[in-house]
Amino acid sequence: MTDFAEDAQGLIAGYRRFRQGRYREQSQLFRELRDGQQPATMIIACADSRADPAMIFDGAPGELFVVRNVAALVPPYEETAGLHGVSSALEFAVTILKVKEIVVMGHGGCGGVAASIAAAAARPVGRFIAPWVEIMTEARDAVLSNPSVSKTDWQEAVEHGAVGQSLANLMSFPFVRDAVADGQLNLDGAWFSIGRGELHWRDPGTGGFAVVPSEAPV
């Protein structure tokens, strides 16, 4: 019998609950998914363990194509040599899976946003984190240079701004831009309040965020 490391015991217990619960209830769906996936929606979210898109959107297996990274960032389109993880996932989602919707979802208390704000004060965080969060520099600087935004509101304002920055960067990808222009793809932004369990949706016209009602209108 396999002896699992102590640190893995929680994962193994979770797997067993999955097998006895959700997998048993949806075994037919998993058998169908064995041969491929056809998600209609791509979610670009933060790697933060507290903001799981599948849980927030109550997604079933096969419904959401999810990419998670520090601060839910999308880099601008570029063809330089290197490892383009987010870009390759985006290309696969749009050109192969033909997703109809891409949602960039930030969240409250984001450590990546905090690292970006720290970098503005010449306190860069991490060998790899610091250059990665430079993606949101334009959005961050717009907040920090705005006298109408108090310092206590910087974190959430930059979290919102970073979502807008990533949406703008999405449109720098030719295949995204073409799909949007053809009416085949829609782009949206969202922000999740961990403490309140609230989802806020971004208005594409104003860039503002409004709470999504937790119950459907009657």
Number of C-alpha atoms within 10 A of each C-alpha: 3 4 7 10 9 8 8 11 12 11 12 13 11 12 13 12 13 13 14 11 12 11 15 12 12 13 13 10 13 14 10 11 13 8 7 9 14 15 18 18 22 24 21 27 26 24 17 18 6 15 21 16 20 15 10 12 11 11 11 12 14 16 16 21 22 19 19 17 16 17 29 27 30 24 23 16 14 11 6 7 6 7 8 14 11 17 17 10 15 25 16 13 23 21 12 10 17 18 22 18 18 25 21 26 29 32 26 19 17 21 16 24 30 18 20 28 23 14 17 14 8 9 12 16 17 10 8 8 15 17 13 19 25 18 20 25 19 13 20 25 15 12 22 19 9 11 8 9 12 11 12 8 12 18 21 20 20 27 26 27 24 28 30 24 23 23 22 15 17 23 17 15 17 12 15 23 13 13 18 16 11 9 9 14 19 15 17 17 25 23 25 22 16 13 9 8 11 17 22 21 19 23 13 13 6 7 14 14 16 14 14 13 10 9 6 6 5 3
